[in-house]
Amino acid sequence: MAKFDPAQHVRDVRSEVAKVTWPSRKETLITTGLVLAMSALAAVFFLVADQIIAFAMRGLFGLG
């Protein structure tokens, strides 16, 4: 079994982090905006779907 070398591990991590392509501030803001917009759209969709199902259940079974 190989012996763990903390110093080598830190060097390996730093070398891997240097290879990462980090997004620009503009890309981050655009992506964040898209995530928020899609989350809001999904929330509205499920709200409408829930209201339609509730309306159907009230009409069908007289519940609610």
C-alpha distances in whole Angstrom, upper triangle without the diagonal:
4,7,9,13,16,18,16,16,20,21,19,21,24,24,24,26,29,28,30,34,35,39,42,44,46,44,42,46,47,44,44,48,47,45,47,50,48,48,51,52,50,51,55,54,53,56,58,57,57,60,61,60,61,65,64,63,66,69,67,67,69,66,65
4,6,9,12,14,13,13,16,17,16,18,21,21,21,24,25,26,27,31,33,36,39,41,44,41,40,44,45,42,42,46,46,43,46,49,47,46,50,51,49,51,54,54,53,55,58,57,57,60,61,60,61,65,64,64,67,69,68,68,69,66,65
4,6,10,12,11,11,15,16,15,17,20,20,21,23,25,26,27,31,32,36,39,41,43,41,40,43,45,42,42,46,46,43,46,49,48,47,50,52,50,51,55,54,53,56,58,57,57,61,62,60,62,65,65,64,67,70,69,68,70,67,65
4,6,9,8,8,11,13,12,14,17,18,18,20,22,23,24,28,29,33,35,37,40,38,36,40,41,39,39,43,43,40,43,46,44,44,47,49,47,48,52,51,50,53,56,55,54,58,59,58,59,63,63,62,65,67,66,66,68,64,63
4,6,5,6,9,10,11,12,14,15,17,18,20,22,23,27,28,32,34,36,39,37,36,39,41,38,38,42,42,40,43,46,45,44,47,49,48,49,52,52,51,54,57,56,56,59,61,60,61,64,64,64,66,69,68,68,69,66,64
4,5,5,6,9,10,10,12,14,15,16,18,20,21,25,26,29,32,33,36,35,33,36,38,36,36,40,40,38,40,43,42,42,45,47,45,46,50,50,49,51,54,54,54,57,59,58,59,62,63,62,64,67,66,66,67,64,62
4,5,5,6,9,10,11,12,14,15,17,19,21,24,25,29,31,32,35,34,33,36,38,36,36,40,40,39,41,44,43,43,46,48,47,48,51,52,51,53,56,55,55,59,60,60,61,64,65,64,66,69,69,68,70,66,65
4,5,5,6,9,10,10,12,14,15,17,19,23,24,28,30,32,35,33,32,36,37,35,36,39,40,38,40,43,43,42,45,47,46,47,51,51,50,53,55,55,55,58,60,59,60,63,64,63,66,68,68,68,69,66,64
4,5,5,6,9,10,11,12,14,16,17,21,22,25,28,30,33,31,29,33,35,32,33,36,37,35,37,40,39,39,42,44,42,44,47,47,47,49,52,51,51,54,56,55,56,60,60,60,62,65,64,64,65,62,61
4,5,5,6,9,10,10,12,15,16,19,20,23,26,27,30,29,27,31,33,31,31,35,35,33,36,39,38,38,41,43,42,43,46,47,46,48,51,51,51,54,56,55,56,59,60,60,62,65,64,64,65,62,60
4,5,5,6,9,10,11,13,15,18,19,23,25,27,30,29,28,31,33,31,32,36,36,35,37,40,39,39,42,44,43,45,48,48,48,50,53,52,53,56,57,57,58,61,62,62,64,67,66,67,68,65,63
4,5,5,6,9,10,11,13,17,18,22,25,27,30,28,27,30,32,30,31,34,34,33,35,38,37,37,41,42,41,43,46,46,46,48,51,50,51,54,55,54,56,59,59,59,62,64,64,64,65,62,61
4,5,5,6,9,10,11,15,16,19,22,24,27,25,24,27,29,27,27,31,31,29,32,35,34,34,37,39,38,39,42,43,42,45,47,47,47,51,52,51,53,56,56,56,59,61,61,61,62,59,57
4,5,5,6,9,10,14,14,18,20,22,25,24,23,26,28,26,27,31,31,30,32,35,35,35,38,39,39,40,43,44,44,46,49,48,49,52,53,53,55,57,58,58,61,63,63,63,64,61,59
4,6,5,7,9,13,14,18,20,23,26,24,24,27,29,27,28,31,32,31,33,36,35,36,39,40,40,41,44,45,45,47,49,49,50,53,54,54,56,58,59,59,62,64,64,64,65,62,61
4,5,5,7,11,12,16,19,21,24,22,21,25,26,24,25,29,29,28,30,33,32,32,36,37,36,38,41,41,41,44,46,46,46,49,51,50,52,55,55,56,58,60,60,60,62,59,57
4,5,5,9,10,13,16,18,21,19,18,22,23,22,22,26,26,25,28,30,30,30,33,35,34,36,39,39,39,42,44,44,45,48,49,49,51,53,54,54,57,59,59,59,60,58,56
4,6,8,10,13,15,18,21,19,19,23,24,23,24,27,28,27,30,32,32,32,35,37,36,38,41,41,42,44,46,46,47,50,51,52,53,56,56,57,59,61,61,62,63,60,58
4,6,9,13,15,18,20,18,19,22,23,22,23,27,26,26,29,31,30,31,34,35,35,37,40,40,40,43,45,45,46,49,50,50,52,54,55,55,58,60,60,61,62,59,57
4,6,9,12,15,17,15,15,19,20,18,20,23,23,22,25,27,27,28,31,32,31,33,36,36,37,39,41,41,42,45,46,46,48,51,51,52,54,56,56,57,58,56,54
4,7,9,13,14,12,13,16,17,15,18,21,20,20,23,25,25,26,29,30,30,32,35,35,36,38,40,40,41,44,45,46,47,50,50,51,54,55,56,57,58,55,53
4,7,9,12,10,10,13,14,13,15,18,18,18,21,23,23,24,27,28,28,30,32,33,34,36,38,38,40,42,43,44,46,48,49,50,52,54,54,55,56,53,51
4,7,8,6,6,10,11,10,12,14,15,15,18,20,20,21,24,25,26,28,30,30,32,34,35,36,37,40,41,42,43,45,46,48,50,51,52,53,54,51,49
4,5,5,6,9,10,11,12,14,15,17,18,20,21,22,24,26,27,29,30,31,33,35,36,37,39,41,42,43,45,47,48,49,51,52,53,55,55,53,50
4,6,5,6,9,10,10,12,14,15,16,18,20,21,23,24,26,27,29,30,32,33,35,36,37,39,41,42,43,45,47,48,49,51,52,53,53,51,49
4,5,5,6,9,10,11,12,14,15,16,18,20,21,22,24,26,27,28,30,32,33,34,36,38,39,41,42,43,45,46,48,50,51,52,52,50,48
4,6,5,6,8,10,11,12,14,15,16,18,20,21,22,24,26,27,28,30,32,33,34,36,37,39,40,42,43,45,46,48,49,50,51,48,46
4,6,5,6,9,10,11,12,14,15,16,18,20,21,22,24,26,27,28,30,31,33,35,36,37,39,41,42,43,45,47,47,49,49,47,44
4,5,5,6,9,10,11,12,14,15,17,18,20,21,23,24,26,27,29,30,31,33,35,36,37,39,41,42,43,45,46,47,47,45,43
4,5,5,6,9,10,10,12,14,15,16,18,20,21,22,24,26,27,28,30,32,33,34,36,37,39,40,42,43,45,46,46,44,42
4,5,5,6,9,10,11,12,14,15,16,18,20,21,22,24,26,27,28,30,31,33,34,36,37,39,40,42,43,44,45,42,40
4,5,5,6,9,10,11,12,14,15,17,19,20,21,23,24,26,27,29,30,31,33,35,36,37,39,41,42,43,43,41,38
4,5,5,6,9,10,11,12,14,15,17,18,20,21,23,24,26,27,29,30,31,33,35,36,37,39,40,42,42,40,37
4,5,5,6,8,10,10,12,14,15,16,18,20,21,22,24,26,27,28,30,31,33,34,36,37,38,40,40,38,36
4,5,5,6,9,10,10,12,14,15,16,18,20,21,22,24,26,27,28,30,31,33,34,36,37,38,38,36,34
4,6,5,6,9,10,11,12,14,15,16,18,20,21,23,24,26,27,29,30,31,33,35,36,37,37,35,32
4,5,5,6,9,10,11,12,14,15,17,18,20,21,23,24,26,27,29,30,32,33,34,36,36,34,32
4,5,5,6,9,10,10,12,14,15,16,18,20,21,22,24,26,27,28,30,31,33,34,34,32,30
4,5,5,6,9,10,11,12,14,15,16,18,20,21,22,24,26,27,28,30,31,32,32,30,28
4,5,5,6,9,10,10,12,14,15,17,18,20,21,22,24,26,27,29,30,31,31,29,27
4,5,5,6,9,10,11,12,14,15,17,18,20,21,23,24,26,27,28,30,30,28,26
4,5,5,6,8,10,10,12,14,15,16,18,20,21,22,24,26,27,28,28,26,25
4,5,5,6,9,10,10,12,14,15,16,18,20,21,22,24,25,26,26,24,22
4,6,5,6,9,10,11,12,14,15,16,18,20,21,23,24,25,25,24,21
4,5,5,6,9,10,11,12,14,15,17,18,20,21,22,24,24,23,21
4,5,5,6,8,10,10,12,14,15,16,18,20,21,22,22,20,19
4,6,5,6,9,10,10,12,14,15,16,18,20,21,21,19,16
4,5,5,6,9,10,10,12,14,15,17,18,20,20,19,17
4,5,5,6,9,10,11,12,14,15,16,18,19,17,16
4,5,5,6,9,10,10,12,14,15,16,16,15,13
4,5,5,6,9,10,10,12,14,15,15,13,12
4,5,5,6,9,10,11,12,14,14,14,13
4,5,5,6,9,10,10,12,13,12,11
4,5,5,6,9,10,10,10,9,8
4,5,5,6,9,10,10,9,9
4,5,5,6,8,9,10,11
4,5,5,6,7,7,8
4,6,6,4,5,6
4,6,6,8,10
4,6,8,11
4,5,9
4,7
4
